[in-house]
């Protein structure tokens, strides 16, 4: 049952919002997002009808779930990393084909994308039979693919009629014990059936000639459209943890792949810590004059609702290509944090500032101005606040290019045309100050703010900004609270300075932003949870002090627990040196299906 939001054009929705009173709009919002009582009842009814029609008995180790309108038996797992799931699905397909002696080649995809297994179209029947025979008694699904879009999936073991598919995706749905879905077909494995030319064929416009015996791809891929007889040689290479047959002629990594190490830097504060509160109060008294704006030191800006725990879970699940994590704090460490984790370094403000600026500081702009001084930090790194999360598997190429440039993501919100003024909120003031420096240095200005996403940064760009604007950077570092003269360096200026100097370009991410103070946030988060269509999302606490604190905490906790239910290795009590290896193995012929988690 599609939601009205998916059926009504954005322009009409915007007009309707303008003309509708807030009280009525808040009642209609669940209907628009497909989260009304009617929609939920329809979905539950569909699950029940499907179970009755198919005579489902939920085996041990699985749970019945619904994902994107379809019912599945999901394998229950206790550990989840996207890269491991992709490799395990490749194992399922390769093992099935090997058992039936069906020849195949593996093509490596872009990172965090399904692997491609190439089989000659003449072997399609044998290959599909191998899948059904090897995996037919397990909760494994297959779906025909139309380009990159998946058609309706069915359980392996149940033969379907119709036209023979050119591409199928093999996958298992994964869930945690409570039934929360962790992944579906997006982390499966694609089996492609390549046509064999029976005679010489002319080259398509701009393409390569196709001699007799060539393999022709059924759809576009990142490597080739045709494998000519001269390139048919197979070579075994180490792919996804095992030796696999692949195309010998593809010998080098793709030029667009990112190979530089990438670190992550978090800034974090616990605004409820009595010692920290005392330091903040003393700094405000010493200041002697009010802060520049009411949002410069409001309590909601420093409130911790355990978001860091879940952001680290999202990082480990969906971006486990990160080399190292640095956590910048002011003599604070979350009680649940595994401080001895080999992939984590806690950096205190005293170490970070090293005599620069003025401590203690309660100004995120000041802290951001010093991030490039972290000892051991990689040239390329991501900067995150703890209210930013990875919503689904992401690749480093979504943040950096293969030639080293950083990607930044502009907001639709514009900067005002005037210079910074006392009435401006701190972010607006900082954006305007950034613009003045860019005009001074390059003679060109900017118009837009940046989205609240993981900021892809280069350490050398930050060093150059500090060199070019020492006075302004020093003034920002010395401001204990957000002020009208601040620069927003890591979250804005570095991106535009990088663009002006040829080290950054605009990028694109599927992005979701939620202001937790809005009345409709609960409904919007429920929609995000069910669709999981955002690469990254932000639960921003802009100014929520007027909303009930218990209500906020409950809303956010329930949502994050549902979205990221499995602990990460950064949490106490979870093995950090050798995380458990995910296993999707299911014994053939067994009536009980189980997802085993073996300690590595």
Order of alpha helices (4+ residues) and beta strands (2+ residues): alpha-alpha-alpha-alpha-beta-beta-alpha-beta-beta-alpha-beta-beta-beta-beta-beta-beta-beta-beta-beta-beta-beta-alpha-alpha-beta-beta-alpha-alpha-beta-beta-beta-beta-alpha-beta-beta-alpha-alpha-alpha-beta-beta-alpha-beta-alpha-beta-beta
